[in-house]
Every structure is written in C-alpha cells, then in structure tokens.
Amino acid sequence: MLETLTHRLRALEPADVDLLHKWENISSAWWLGSTLTPYSKATLLKFAEGEHEIYQDKQLRLMIDHKNAEKTWKTVGAVDLYDFDVRNLRAGVGITIDEAERNNRHALAGLTLLHEYSFKHLGLHQLYAEVPADHLPSRNLFQKAEYIECELRKEWIKGTNKWCDVVLFQLINRV
C-alpha cells in the first residue's frame, strides 16, 4: 500500500532529523505554514522519537523515499496529513520535496501513495490542500494529482511582504 517500484512512504525515523532540520529551517518558506521560528535538532529528534498516532495527534508525517539507479532508497521529501477530522473523515495535505530533488515526479508519486493510504486504510472521504494562489508549481502539482480547485480565499495568509490569496483544492474519495 505504501510502496511502488520507485517510491515508498515510511514512518519518520530519528535518522531523518538532519533532513528535517534542513527543510524546517528554510526561513523563506515559513510563511507557507505556521512556523515562525527555527527548529533545533533536539526538538526534531524528540519529535522523531515520539509515538505518532494520527487519531491522537490529528496529524501524521510520512517520509518519501525514491529508489535510485543503484536500487537503493534515498529520502527525497515528506508528506503530511494535518487537521485530521475523525467525524467528517477529512484531512489537510502538505508536502515538501528536497530542493535538489524537485521536478523529478517525486511529489506526485508521494501524493498518489498518500491518497491510497488515506482512502483505503484510513477510510477518509476527502483530502484538501491550501495553496498560495501565486505558487504555480504547487497548484500544478495538485491539479495533476486530480484535486479540484474549489475556492479562492482572499488575503488568507501573510506572506513575507504582502497578504496572499490561497486556493483551496479538494480530492474526494469516489470509490
């Protein structure tokens, strides 16, 4: 369920802390989420070593690995479920791909595996993503992943120098 010939999703491990530290501390991207301060390696290690139960935490982070030409797995990104709503069977989706690994279809592969896990294993009815309106790579990604653009939220998030509109994308489980 969480693996294809070229990609897999897996649980967060303490060995992932260096990558998480790199990704979470890109201050130019903080405005895309809710982070306002840097993360220490100690904080991230505590998080990685913790128990992660989506029904308790209302969120889940899975690492995206890619099988390279040498047939070994390399971590290329992470995908998150957040704001998990047990009653309405929906969750938000966030994704990050290492800058050196972008434009290699890793994000689409990770989302596809996440959809299968979310719909078949968790039994979710819906996934959604909130994407800055002017962030075309992310908008294109969610469109390729068959999300429907359904709402424009004016001045929804505070960018680095201005208020930014956000597009709400939804993917409804139709099976």
SEZA-516963 format. One line per field, with one value per atom (N, C-alpha, C, O): atom name; x, y negated, z negated; residue in one letter. Coordinates in nm, 4 decimals. Example, Ala and Ser with C-alpha at 12.3 -4.5 7.8 and 13.67 -1.06 7.14 Angstrom:
<rs>
atom <- c(N CA C O N CA C O)
xx <- c(1.3190 1.2300 1.3200 1.4236 1.2850 1.3670 1.2900 1.3409)
yy <- c(0.5690 0.4500 0.3300 0.3319 0.2250 0.1060 -0.0030 -0.1138)
zz <- c(-0.7800 -0.7800 -0.7800 -0.8465 -0.7080 -0.7140 -0.7870 -0.8039)
rest <- c(a a a a s s s s)
</rs>
This chain:
<rs>
atom <- c(N CA C O N CA C O N CA C O N CA C O N CA C O N CA C O N CA C O N CA C O N CA C O N CA C O N CA C O N CA C O N CA C O N CA C O N CA C O N CA C O N CA C O N CA C O N CA C O N CA C O N CA C O N CA C O N CA C O N CA C O N CA C O N CA C O N CA C O N CA C O N CA C O N CA C O N CA C O N CA C O N CA C O N CA C O N CA C O N CA C O N CA C O N CA C O N CA C O N CA C O N CA C O N CA C O N CA C O N CA C O N CA C O N CA C O N CA C O N CA C O N CA C O N CA C O N CA C O N CA C O N CA C O N CA C O N CA C O N CA C O N CA C O N CA C O N CA C O N CA C O N CA C O N CA C O N CA C O N CA C O N CA C O N CA C O N CA C O N CA C O N CA C O N CA C O N CA C O N CA C O N CA C O N CA C O N CA C O N CA C O N CA C O N CA C O N CA C O N CA C O N CA C O N CA C O N CA C O N CA C O N CA C O N CA C O N CA C O N CA C O N CA C O N CA C O N CA C O N CA C O N CA C O N CA C O N CA C O N CA C O N CA C O N CA C O N CA C O N CA C O N CA C O N CA C O N CA C O N CA C O N CA C O N CA C O N CA C O N CA C O N CA C O N CA C O N CA C O N CA C O N CA C O N CA C O N CA C O N CA C O N CA C O N CA C O N CA C O N CA C O N CA C O N CA C O N CA C O N CA C O N CA C O N CA C O N CA C O N CA C O N CA C O N CA C O N CA C O N CA C O N CA C O N CA C O N CA C O N CA C O N CA C O N CA C O N CA C O N CA C O N CA C O N CA C O N CA C O N CA C O N CA C O N CA C O N CA C O N CA C O N CA C O N CA C O N CA C O N CA C O N CA C O N CA C O N CA C O N CA C O N CA C O N CA C O N CA C O N CA C O N CA C O N CA C O N CA C O N CA C O N CA C O N CA C O N CA C O N CA C O N CA C O N CA C O N CA C O N CA C O N CA C O N CA C O N CA C O)
xx <- c(0.0816 0.0000 0.0855 0.0478 0.1980 0.2800 0.4061 0.5020 0.4071 0.5272 0.4936 0.4045 0.5680 0.5652 0.7060 0.7910 0.7304 0.8643 0.9680 1.0861 0.9249 1.0192 1.0056 1.0980 0.8933 0.8712 0.8052 0.7363 0.8279 0.7589 0.7369 0.8092 0.6365 0.6141 0.6497 0.6209 0.7121 0.7505 0.7423 0.7353 0.7434 0.7394 0.8669 0.9735 0.8522 0.9640 1.0562 1.0098 1.1856 1.2865 1.3832 1.3992 1.4486 1.5488 1.6583 1.7137 1.6899 1.7922 1.7499 1.8335 1.6223 1.5724 1.5912 1.5589 1.6419 1.6488 1.7312 1.6921 1.8437 1.9259 1.8488 1.8549 1.7764 1.6952 1.5828 1.5591 1.5137 1.4065 1.4601 1.3973 1.5759 1.6373 1.6638 1.6405 1.7119 1.7382 1.6079 1.6003 1.5054 1.3798 1.3006 1.2479 1.2917 1.2082 1.2693 1.1995 1.3985 1.4649 1.4939 1.5809 1.4223 1.4303 1.3343 1.2146 1.3885 1.3028 1.2206 1.1134 1.2672 1.1910 1.0619 0.9734 1.0499 0.9292 0.8368 0.7292 0.8757 0.7938 0.6549 0.5590 0.6430 0.5129 0.4114 0.2909 0.4587 0.3682 0.2986 0.1952 0.3523 0.2929 0.2665 0.2349 0.2796 0.2525 0.3779 0.3684 0.4938 0.6197 0.6668 0.6638 0.7094 0.7633 0.9059 0.9733 0.9514 1.0843 1.1573 1.0944 1.2901 1.3662 1.3440 1.3079 1.3666 1.3611 1.5024 1.5905 1.5244 1.6538 1.6550 1.5500 1.7750 1.7858 1.7314 1.6732 1.7500 1.6996 1.5473 1.4908 1.4808 1.3350 1.2887 1.1937 1.3542 1.3170 1.3458 1.2701 1.4532 1.4836 1.3768 1.3339 1.3348 1.2276 1.1002 1.0315 1.0696 0.9529 0.9684 0.8752 1.0851 1.1091 1.1040 1.0608 1.1472 1.1490 1.0141 0.9946 0.9218 0.7924 0.7001 0.7258 0.5930 0.4872 0.4019 0.3684 0.3673 0.2878 0.1607 0.1635 0.0505 -0.0784 -0.1736 -0.2071 -0.2167 -0.2976 -0.4274 -0.4743 -0.4859 -0.6122 -0.5933 -0.6867 -0.4753 -0.4452 -0.3884 -0.4326 -0.2904 -0.2198 -0.2937 -0.2679 -0.3857 -0.4600 -0.3688 -0.4046 -0.2506 -0.1561 -0.0629 -0.0476 -0.0007 0.0930 0.1908 0.1508 0.3178 0.4208 0.4777 0.5144 0.4843 0.5463 0.6578 0.6443 0.7673 0.8816 0.8633 0.8112 0.9069 0.9014 1.0416 1.1362 1.0526 1.1795 1.1684 1.0615 1.2803 1.2881 1.3973 1.5054 1.3686 1.4694 1.5508 1.4981 1.6785 1.7643 1.8170 1.7811 1.9011 1.9540 2.0339 2.0425 2.0914 2.1681 2.0777 2.1257 1.9460 1.8453 1.8487 1.8098 1.8956 1.8909 1.7929 1.7708 1.7350 1.6359 1.7038 1.7993 1.6524 1.7009 1.5795 1.4807 1.5863 1.4762 1.4791 1.5803 1.3664 1.3595 1.2571 1.2535 1.1746 1.0736 0.9900 1.0199 0.8850 0.7918 0.6529 0.6367 0.5539 0.4151 0.3439 0.3683 0.2565 0.1866 0.0363 -0.0189 -0.0289 -0.1724 -0.1854 -0.1186 -0.2700 -0.2883 -0.4366 -0.5153 -0.4732 -0.6137 -0.7043 -0.8121 -0.6596 -0.7358 -0.8689 -0.8716 -0.9778 -1.1131 -1.1812 -1.2250 -1.1899 -1.2439 -1.3915 -1.4361 -1.4671 -1.6109 -1.6415 -1.7248 -1.5744 -1.6020 -1.5076 -1.5154 -1.4197 -1.3293 -1.2537 -1.2574 -1.1854 -1.1033 -0.9754 -0.9653 -0.8777 -0.7508 -0.6879 -0.7102 -0.6089 -0.5293 -0.4023 -0.3559 -0.3475 -0.2264 -0.1196 -0.1472 0.0002 0.1162 0.2284 0.2364 0.3142 0.4232 0.5471 0.5381 0.6611 0.7880 0.8805 0.8880 0.9490 1.0478 1.1808 1.1869 1.2856 1.4184 1.4468 1.4179 1.5037 1.5255 1.6030 1.5743 1.6997 1.7800 1.7017 1.7464 1.5862 1.5076 1.3788 1.2993 1.3584 1.2343 1.2323 1.3364 1.1117 1.0878 1.1280 1.1647 1.1211 1.1512 1.0311 1.0460 0.9131 0.7872 0.7773 0.6896 0.8656 0.8595 0.7351 0.6731 0.6989 0.5827 0.4552 0.3733 0.4378 0.3182 0.3144 0.2084 0.4288 0.4346 0.4006 0.3274 0.4533 0.4234 0.2764 0.2166 0.2173 0.0742 -0.0111 -0.1092 0.0252 -0.0512 -0.0517 -0.1559 0.0635 0.0704 -0.0086 -0.0751 -0.0011 -0.0765 -0.2266 -0.3002 -0.2726 -0.4154 -0.4605 -0.5645 -0.3822 -0.4176 -0.4253 -0.5202 -0.3275 -0.3257 -0.4446 -0.5124 -0.4688 -0.5752 -0.7135 -0.7976 -0.7368 -0.8701 -0.8933 -1.0004 -0.7952 -0.8153 -0.7894 -0.8594 -0.6902 -0.6566 -0.7269 -0.7871 -0.7188 -0.7819 -0.9315 -1.0046 -0.9767 -1.1182 -1.1642 -1.2813 -1.0723 -1.1099 -1.2005 -1.1921 -1.2864 -1.3756 -1.3119 -1.3414 -1.2232 -1.1743 -1.0377 -1.0077 -0.9558 -0.8299 -0.8379 -0.9052 -0.7701 -0.7680 -0.6292 -0.5492 -0.6038 -0.4760 -0.5041 -0.5864 -0.4365 -0.4445 -0.3145 -0.2073 -0.3255 -0.2076 -0.2061 -0.3066 -0.0938 -0.0865 -0.1206 -0.0691 -0.2072 -0.2578 -0.1464 -0.1580 -0.0395 0.0675 0.1804 0.2839 0.1611 0.2620 0.2247 0.1659 0.2610 0.2185 0.2686 0.1932 0.3914 0.4331 0.3425 0.3088 0.3036 0.2155 0.0753 0.0127 0.0264 -0.1059 -0.1057 -0.1988 -0.0005 0.0096 0.0174 -0.0431 0.0914 0.1030 -0.0336 -0.0686 -0.1104 -0.2382 -0.3384 -0.4248 -0.3278 -0.4126 -0.3761 -0.4651 -0.2476 -0.2040 -0.2481 -0.2732 -0.2570 -0.2990 -0.4514 -0.5048 -0.5211 -0.6660 -0.7467 -0.8641 -0.6836 -0.7580 -0.8374 -0.7958 -0.9504 -1.0354 -1.0141 -1.0200 -0.9897 -0.9763 -1.1175 -1.1997 -1.1466 -1.2864 -1.3117 -1.4274 -1.2091 -1.2348 -1.1111 -0.9982 -1.1340 -1.0259 -1.0480 -1.1527 -0.9502 -0.9572 -0.8688 -0.7464 -0.9310 -0.8600 -0.7776 -0.8251 -0.6522 -0.5604 -0.5634 -0.5757 -0.5522 -0.5699 -0.4458 -0.4568 -0.3267 -0.2040 -0.1127 -0.1122 -0.0363 0.0566 0.1890 0.2591 0.2220 0.3485 0.4621 0.4449 0.5762 0.6906 0.6737 0.7190 0.6090 0.5927 0.4493 0.4225 0.3561 0.2185 0.1245 0.1679 -0.0036 -0.1055 -0.1263 -0.1265 -0.1437 -0.1534 -0.2859 -0.3368 -0.3391 -0.4579 -0.4188 -0.3053 -0.5151 -0.4950 -0.6060 -0.7223 -0.5688 -0.6657 -0.6853 -0.5888 -0.8114 -0.8447 -0.8676 -0.9508 -0.7933 -0.8086 -0.8695 -0.8381 -0.9568 -1.0160 -1.0035 -1.0120 -0.9831 -0.9869 -1.0843 -1.0599 -1.1928 -1.2962 -1.2836 -1.2670 -1.2919 -1.2845 -1.4164 -1.5204 -1.4127 -1.5346 -1.5506 -1.6391 -1.4651 -1.4788 -1.5444 -1.5635)
yy <- c(0.1205 0.0000 -0.1263 -0.2274 -0.1203 -0.2404 -0.2337 -0.3065 -0.1468 -0.1327 -0.0947 -0.0139 -0.1557 -0.1160 -0.0694 -0.0562 -0.0447 -0.0027 -0.1127 -0.0835 -0.2389 -0.3506 -0.4408 -0.5159 -0.4348 -0.5249 -0.4505 -0.3505 -0.5015 -0.4486 -0.5601 -0.6597 -0.5410 -0.6256 -0.5411 -0.4215 -0.6042 -0.5311 -0.6243 -0.7464 -0.5626 -0.6383 -0.7211 -0.6871 -0.8277 -0.9137 -0.8385 -0.7729 -0.8482 -0.7831 -0.8877 -0.9940 -0.8589 -0.9519 -0.9866 -1.0965 -0.8955 -0.9216 -1.0318 -1.0830 -1.0691 -1.1734 -1.3152 -1.4126 -1.3272 -1.4576 -1.5592 -1.6757 -1.5183 -1.6144 -1.6718 -1.7920 -1.5860 -1.6352 -1.7255 -1.8318 -1.6840 -1.7673 -1.9030 -2.0062 -1.9016 -2.0262 -2.1189 -2.2394 -2.0626 -2.1410 -2.1991 -2.3186 -2.1143 -2.1573 -2.2533 -2.3532 -2.2239 -2.3047 -2.4415 -2.5317 -2.4579 -2.5830 -2.6690 -2.7560 -2.6454 -2.7341 -2.8495 -2.8407 -2.9564 -3.0653 -3.1301 -3.1839 -3.1267 -3.1864 -3.1102 -3.1627 -2.9871 -2.9071 -2.9047 -2.8453 -2.9676 -2.9623 -3.0203 -2.9742 -3.1194 -3.1828 -3.0865 -3.1099 -2.9781 -2.8804 -2.7949 -2.7345 -2.7890 -2.7089 -2.7949 -2.9134 -2.7343 -2.8087 -2.8317 -2.8760 -2.8029 -2.8168 -2.9623 -3.0285 -3.0091 -3.1446 -3.1465 -3.2495 -3.0326 -3.0267 -2.9009 -2.8049 -2.9017 -2.7837 -2.6674 -2.6867 -2.5465 -2.4258 -2.3811 -2.3869 -2.3366 -2.2801 -2.1322 -2.0696 -2.0774 -1.9337 -1.8545 -1.7475 -1.9063 -1.8367 -1.8273 -1.7229 -1.9362 -1.9352 -1.8369 -1.7617 -1.8370 -1.7470 -1.6017 -1.5127 -1.5764 -1.4399 -1.3901 -1.2750 -1.4759 -1.4389 -1.4046 -1.3076 -1.4845 -1.4583 -1.3253 -1.2449 -1.3019 -1.1797 -1.0549 -0.9489 -1.0669 -0.9514 -0.9271 -0.8243 -1.0198 -1.0072 -0.9086 -0.8640 -0.8763 -0.7933 -0.8828 -0.9951 -0.8327 -0.9116 -0.8350 -0.7373 -0.8806 -0.8182 -0.9246 -1.0196 -0.9085 -1.0105 -1.0379 -1.1517 -0.9361 -0.9558 -1.0369 -1.1025 -1.0331 -1.1115 -1.2486 -1.3503 -1.2506 -1.3746 -1.4613 -1.5813 -1.4014 -1.4698 -1.5115 -1.5970 -1.4505 -1.4766 -1.3581 -1.2778 -1.3482 -1.2405 -1.2857 -1.3416 -1.2617 -1.2897 -1.1573 -1.0713 -1.1423 -1.0259 -1.0738 -1.1745 -1.0004 -1.0343 -0.9707 -0.8598 -1.0423 -0.9925 -0.9477 -1.0264 -0.8200 -0.7650 -0.7309 -0.6940 -0.7439 -0.7085 -0.6045 -0.6160 -0.5022 -0.4010 -0.4523 -0.4696 -0.4764 -0.5348 -0.4283 -0.3110 -0.4697 -0.3797 -0.2641 -0.1566 -0.2857 -0.1803 -0.0872 0.0024 -0.1083 -0.0250 -0.0403 0.0509 -0.1568 -0.1857 -0.2997 -0.3832 -0.3015 -0.4033 -0.5308 -0.5265 -0.6438 -0.7758 -0.8598 -0.8636 -0.9261 -1.0117 -1.1417 -1.2117 -1.1735 -1.2909 -1.3945 -1.5060 -1.3589 -1.4532 -1.3977 -1.2931 -1.4707 -1.4298 -1.4773 -1.5779 -1.4041 -1.4400 -1.4351 -1.3464 -1.5313 -1.5428 -1.5356 -1.5885 -1.4695 -1.4846 -1.5705 -1.5446 -1.6715 -1.7583 -1.7927 -1.7700 -1.8475 -1.8796 -1.7604 -1.7755 -1.6423 -1.5199 -1.5324 -1.5530 -1.5199 -1.5350 -1.3982 -1.3522 -1.3334 -1.1980 -1.1938 -1.0999 -1.2924 -1.2928 -1.3084 -1.2360 -1.4024 -1.4309 -1.3581 -1.3757 -1.2773 -1.1926 -1.2706 -1.2373 -1.3749 -1.4535 -1.4984 -1.4977 -1.5377 -1.5880 -1.6795 -1.6648 -1.7745 -1.8586 -1.7856 -1.6942 -1.8278 -1.7663 -1.8733 -1.9811 -1.8437 -1.9282 -1.8411 -1.7227 -1.8986 -1.8204 -1.9072 -2.0263 -1.8466 -1.9137 -1.8157 -1.6980 -1.8658 -1.7871 -1.8609 -1.9825 -1.7871 -1.8471 -1.9241 -1.8765 -2.0433 -2.1306 -2.0608 -2.0825 -1.9784 -1.9092 -1.7983 -1.7472 -1.7613 -1.6504 -1.6958 -1.6128 -1.8258 -1.8757 -1.8520 -1.8350 -1.8511 -1.8311 -1.6919 -1.6739 -1.5938 -1.4549 -1.3636 -1.2416 -1.4223 -1.3496 -1.2823 -1.1984 -1.3175 -1.2594 -1.3069 -1.2297 -1.4330 -1.4867 -1.4165 -1.3780 -1.3996 -1.3326 -1.1865 -1.1360 -1.1189 -0.9805 -0.9726 -0.8830 -1.0658 -1.0682 -1.0936 -1.0288 -1.1889 -1.2167 -1.0964 -1.0652 -1.0295 -0.9130 -0.8038 -0.7443 -0.7777 -0.6794 -0.7267 -0.6470 -0.8556 -0.9098 -0.8953 -0.8647 -0.9170 -0.9019 -0.7589 -0.7362 -0.6632 -0.5233 -0.4905 -0.4256 -0.5343 -0.5116 -0.5805 -0.5207 -0.7048 -0.7824 -0.7265 -0.7180 -0.6889 -0.6429 -0.4950 -0.4586 -0.4109 -0.2670 -0.2223 -0.1345 -0.2809 -0.2365 -0.3194 -0.2642 -0.4507 -0.5366 -0.5556 -0.5952 -0.5276 -0.5427 -0.6866 -0.7168 -0.7761 -0.9170 -0.9383 -0.8671 -1.0374 -1.0761 -1.1844 -1.1954 -1.2652 -1.3828 -1.4262 -1.4177 -1.4726 -1.5397 -1.6802 -1.7025 -1.7736 -1.9099 -1.9700 -1.9272 -2.0700 -2.1417 -2.2902 -2.3303 -2.3704 -2.5160 -2.5638 -2.5528 -2.6172 -2.6502 -2.7996 -2.8532 -2.8682 -3.0087 -3.0245 -2.9518 -3.1198 -3.1367 -3.1625 -3.1228 -3.2279 -3.2583 -3.1548 -3.1759 -3.0429 -2.9362 -2.8317 -2.7279 -2.8628 -2.7803 -2.6361 -2.5468 -2.6081 -2.4669 -2.3822 -2.2688 -2.4375 -2.3619 -2.3488 -2.2434 -2.4541 -2.4452 -2.3394 -2.2596 -2.3391 -2.2396 -2.0977 -2.0052 -2.0813 -1.9504 -1.8973 -1.7836 -1.9783 -1.9300 -1.9090 -1.8218 -1.9867 -1.9620 -1.8287 -1.7522 -1.8000 -1.6720 -1.5547 -1.4448 -1.5791 -1.4750 -1.4643 -1.3939 -1.5346 -1.5276 -1.5960 -1.5648 -1.6886 -1.7725 -1.8752 -1.9157 -1.9162 -2.0155 -2.1497 -2.1585 -2.2517 -2.3879 -2.4366 -2.4495 -2.4637 -2.4907 -2.6233 -2.6630 -2.6926 -2.8167 -2.9054 -2.8571 -3.0361 -3.1326 -3.2086 -3.2702 -3.2039 -3.2744 -3.3981 -3.3875 -3.5140 -3.6413 -3.6760 -3.6669 -3.7163 -3.7615 -3.6676 -3.7129 -3.5381 -3.4350 -3.4148 -3.3836 -3.4331 -3.4159 -3.5362 -3.6012 -3.5628 -3.6748 -3.6262 -3.5456 -3.6762 -3.6419 -3.7214 -3.7834 -3.7200 -3.7916 -3.9433 -4.0176 -3.9895 -4.1338 -4.1768 -4.2959 -4.0806 -4.1149 -4.0028 -3.8929 -4.0328 -3.9315 -3.8542 -3.9118 -3.7239 -3.6373 -3.5613 -3.5160 -3.5491 -3.4682 -3.3204 -3.2835 -3.2375 -3.0935 -3.0251 -3.0648 -2.9225 -2.8399 -2.7118 -2.6461 -2.6772 -2.5517 -2.4450 -2.4615 -2.3363 -2.2202 -2.1064 -2.0896 -2.0276 -1.9127 -1.7892 -1.7964 -1.6763 -1.5468 -1.4596 -1.4277 -1.4222 -1.3439 -1.1979 -1.1661 -1.1111 -0.9673 -0.9214 -0.9247 -0.8795 -0.8397 -0.6882 -0.6409 -0.6115 -0.4649 -0.4074 -0.2861)
zz <- c(0.0000 0.0000 0.0000 0.0593 -0.0651 -0.0772 0.0082 -0.0174 0.1097 0.1903 0.3342 0.3601 0.4275 0.5680 0.6029 0.5148 0.7302 0.7710 0.7500 0.7318 0.7524 0.7463 0.6237 0.5924 0.5544 0.4406 0.3255 0.3452 0.2055 0.0883 -0.0127 -0.0152 -0.0949 -0.2116 -0.3328 -0.3375 -0.4294 -0.5506 -0.6700 -0.6567 -0.7869 -0.9113 -0.9289 -0.8776 -1.0013 -1.0389 -1.1344 -1.2276 -1.1110 -1.1948 -1.2494 -1.1894 -1.3634 -1.4162 -1.3145 -1.3192 -1.2236 -1.1217 -1.0246 -0.9502 -1.0239 -0.9340 -0.9893 -0.9213 -1.1092 -1.1762 -1.0972 -1.0887 -1.0397 -0.9651 -0.8461 -0.8202 -0.7738 -0.6614 -0.7106 -0.6534 -0.8160 -0.8707 -0.9151 -0.8920 -0.9784 -1.0251 -0.9069 -0.9153 -0.7984 -0.6767 -0.6207 -0.5919 -0.6055 -0.5436 -0.6319 -0.5830 -0.7609 -0.8515 -0.8802 -0.9266 -0.8532 -0.8844 -0.7621 -0.7665 -0.6540 -0.5382 -0.5667 -0.5396 -0.6213 -0.6708 -0.5603 -0.5879 -0.4374 -0.3280 -0.2991 -0.2316 -0.3491 -0.3267 -0.4479 -0.4411 -0.5584 -0.6792 -0.6590 -0.7208 -0.5744 -0.5548 -0.4933 -0.5026 -0.4305 -0.3702 -0.4751 -0.4465 -0.5934 -0.7006 -0.8213 -0.8099 -0.9365 -1.0589 -1.1422 -1.2567 -1.0875 -1.1598 -1.1570 -1.0533 -1.2718 -1.2806 -1.3348 -1.3304 -1.3857 -1.4457 -1.3992 -1.3547 -1.4097 -1.3700 -1.4669 -1.5830 -1.4157 -1.4979 -1.5292 -1.4434 -1.6518 -1.6872 -1.6518 -1.6377 -1.6377 -1.6131 -1.7311 -1.7129 -1.8514 -1.9706 -1.9675 -2.0002 -1.9283 -1.9187 -1.8123 -1.8341 -1.6992 -1.5903 -1.6264 -1.5879 -1.6992 -1.7423 -1.8392 -1.8313 -1.9295 -2.0233 -1.9461 -1.9782 -1.8447 -1.7608 -1.6872 -1.6843 -1.6280 -1.5503 -1.6380 -1.5927 -1.7612 -1.8520 -1.9181 -1.9829 -1.9025 -1.9676 -1.8981 -1.7863 -1.9666 -1.9092 -1.8203 -1.8579 -1.7028 -1.6097 -1.5755 -1.5008 -1.6310 -1.6101 -1.5571 -1.6278 -1.4335 -1.3681 -1.4433 -1.4451 -1.5054 -1.5766 -1.7044 -1.7504 -1.7609 -1.8803 -1.8453 -1.8987 -1.7556 -1.7226 -1.6217 -1.6125 -1.5457 -1.4384 -1.3239 -1.2430 -1.3176 -1.2094 -1.1951 -1.2871 -1.0781 -1.0521 -0.9455 -0.8434 -0.9688 -0.8686 -0.8213 -0.9014 -0.6893 -0.6280 -0.5361 -0.4665 -0.5373 -0.4538 -0.3165 -0.3051 -0.2115 -0.0745 -0.0354 -0.0358 -0.0017 0.0453 0.1929 0.2416 0.2636 0.4061 0.4241 0.3662 0.5051 0.5360 0.6538 0.7637 0.6308 0.7340 0.8304 0.8203 0.9223 1.0252 0.9645 1.0239 0.8478 0.7798 0.7008 0.6314 0.7112 0.6428 0.4914 0.4184 0.4439 0.3008 0.2779 0.3655 0.1595 0.1266 0.0775 0.0000 0.1243 0.0815 0.0430 0.1164 -0.0698 -0.1140 -0.0348 -0.0321 0.0299 0.1170 0.0692 0.1213 -0.0286 -0.0732 -0.1868 -0.2445 -0.2168 -0.3218 -0.2836 -0.2144 -0.3294 -0.3063 -0.4415 -0.5233 -0.4627 -0.5909 -0.5727 -0.4762 -0.6670 -0.6878 -0.8129 -0.9130 -0.8081 -0.9242 -0.9378 -0.8459 -1.0528 -1.0825 -1.0534 -0.9959 -1.0936 -1.0733 -1.1473 -1.2686 -1.0742 -1.1277 -1.1250 -1.0195 -1.2417 -1.2515 -1.2157 -1.1498 -1.2571 -1.2308 -1.0822 -1.0278 -1.0167 -0.8758 -0.7794 -0.6579 -0.8352 -0.7565 -0.6493 -0.5308 -0.6945 -0.6025 -0.6724 -0.7951 -0.5899 -0.6423 -0.5390 -0.4189 -0.5878 -0.5014 -0.4595 -0.5276 -0.3467 -0.2922 -0.2739 -0.2211 -0.3168 -0.2916 -0.2391 -0.2719 -0.1587 -0.1010 -0.0860 -0.0564 -0.1067 -0.0806 -0.0094 -0.0445 0.0892 0.1629 0.1528 0.1707 0.1243 0.1158 0.2444 0.3541 0.2297 0.3456 0.4586 0.5763 0.4226 0.5241 0.5954 0.6981 0.5417 0.5973 0.6661 0.7102 0.6752 0.7355 0.8856 0.9491 0.9408 1.0845 1.1322 1.2483 1.0430 1.0781 1.0523 1.0461 1.0373 1.0170 0.8806 0.8597 0.7875 0.6535 0.5787 0.5055 0.5969 0.5256 0.5700 0.4865 0.6989 0.7493 0.7034 0.6663 0.7057 0.6585 0.5100 0.4679 0.4301 0.2872 0.2596 0.1737 0.3332 0.3156 0.3553 0.2879 0.4629 0.5078 0.4005 0.3730 0.3405 0.2318 0.1099 0.0438 0.0808 -0.0324 -0.0104 -0.1042 0.1124 0.1428 0.1166 0.0547 0.1637 0.1440 -0.0053 -0.0495 -0.0820 -0.2260 -0.2937 -0.3772 -0.2575 -0.3217 -0.2924 -0.3818 -0.1688 -0.1295 -0.1619 -0.2105 -0.1357 -0.1561 -0.2992 -0.3497 -0.3653 -0.5003 -0.6081 -0.7001 -0.5962 -0.6968 -0.6728 -0.7636 -0.5517 -0.5198 -0.5088 -0.5321 -0.4730 -0.4602 -0.3397 -0.2396 -0.3520 -0.2429 -0.1566 -0.0376 -0.2182 -0.1475 -0.1978 -0.3169 -0.1050 -0.1353 -0.0773 0.0233 -0.1399 -0.0871 -0.1030 -0.1862 -0.0207 -0.0265 -0.0111 0.0712 -0.0893 -0.0807 -0.0174 -0.0769 0.1045 0.1844 0.2155 0.2622 0.1906 0.2295 0.3777 0.4626 0.4069 0.5435 0.6444 0.7603 0.6024 0.6971 0.6964 0.7596 0.6253 0.6222 0.7271 0.6967 0.8522 0.9657 0.9620 1.0006 0.9178 0.9124 0.8219 0.8559 0.7078 0.6181 0.6757 0.6642 0.7368 0.7995 0.9093 0.9194 0.9917 1.0981 1.0413 1.0955 0.9328 0.8704 0.8273 0.8590 0.7557 0.7056 0.8190 0.8098 0.9236 1.0406 1.1059 1.1432 1.1201 1.1771 1.0896 1.1392 0.9608 0.8669 0.8590 0.7733 0.9492 0.9663 0.8559 0.8356 0.7853 0.6915 0.7721 0.8806 0.7187 0.7815 0.7111 0.5884 0.7892 0.7372 0.7059 0.7966 0.5788 0.5449 0.4747 0.4609 0.4303 0.3576 0.3588 0.3491 0.3709 0.3578 0.2278 0.2079 0.1408 0.0127 0.0231 0.0307 0.0232 0.0417 -0.0826 -0.1958 -0.0575 -0.1622 -0.2833 -0.3971 -0.2586 -0.3598 -0.4469 -0.5654 -0.3866 -0.4635 -0.4438 -0.3392 -0.5479 -0.5427 -0.4850 -0.5462 -0.3667 -0.3026 -0.3646 -0.4696 -0.3011 -0.3552 -0.3431 -0.4302 -0.2361 -0.2170 -0.1897 -0.1738 -0.1842 -0.1488 -0.1927 -0.2273 -0.1903 -0.2141 -0.0847 0.0241 -0.0975 0.0204 0.0237 -0.0789 0.1435 0.1646 0.1608 0.1912 0.1228 0.1166 0.1944 0.1873 0.2685 0.3402 0.2606 0.2216 0.2368 0.1695 0.2757 0.3648 0.2652 0.3527 0.2728 0.1550 0.3357 0.2704 0.3589 0.4815 0.2928 0.3600 0.2806 0.1642 0.3440 0.2771 0.3192 0.4369 0.2203 0.2440 0.3060 0.2401 0.4298 0.5014 0.5136 0.5849 0.4443 0.4532 0.3305 0.3218)
rest <- c(m m m m l l l l e e e e t t t t l l l l t t t t h h h h r r r r l l l l r r r r a a a a l l l l e e e e p p p p a a a a d d d d v v v v d d d d l l l l l l l l h h h h k k k k w w w w e e e e n n n n i i i i s s s s s s s s a a a a w w w w w w w w l l l l g g g g s s s s t t t t l l l l t t t t p p p p y y y y s s s s k k k k a a a a t t t t l l l l l l l l k k k k f f f f a a a a e e e e g g g g e e e e h h h h e e e e i i i i y y y y q q q q d d d d k k k k q q q q l l l l r r r r l l l l m m m m i i i i d d d d h h h h k k k k n n n n a a a a e e e e k k k k t t t t w w w w k k k k t t t t v v v v g g g g a a a a v v v v d d d d l l l l y y y y d d d d f f f f d d d d v v v v r r r r n n n n l l l l r r r r a a a a g g g g v v v v g g g g i i i i t t t t i i i i d d d d e e e e a a a a e e e e r r r r n n n n n n n n r r r r h h h h a a a a l l l l a a a a g g g g l l l l t t t t l l l l l l l l h h h h e e e e y y y y s s s s f f f f k k k k h h h h l l l l g g g g l l l l h h h h q q q q l l l l y y y y a a a a e e e e v v v v p p p p a a a a d d d d h h h h l l l l p p p p s s s s r r r r n n n n l l l l f f f f q q q q k k k k a a a a e e e e y y y y i i i i e e e e c c c c e e e e l l l l r r r r k k k k e e e e w w w w i i i i k k k k g g g g t t t t n n n n k k k k w w w w c c c c d d d d v v v v v v v v l l l l f f f f q q q q l l l l i i i i n n n n r r r r v v v v)
</rs>
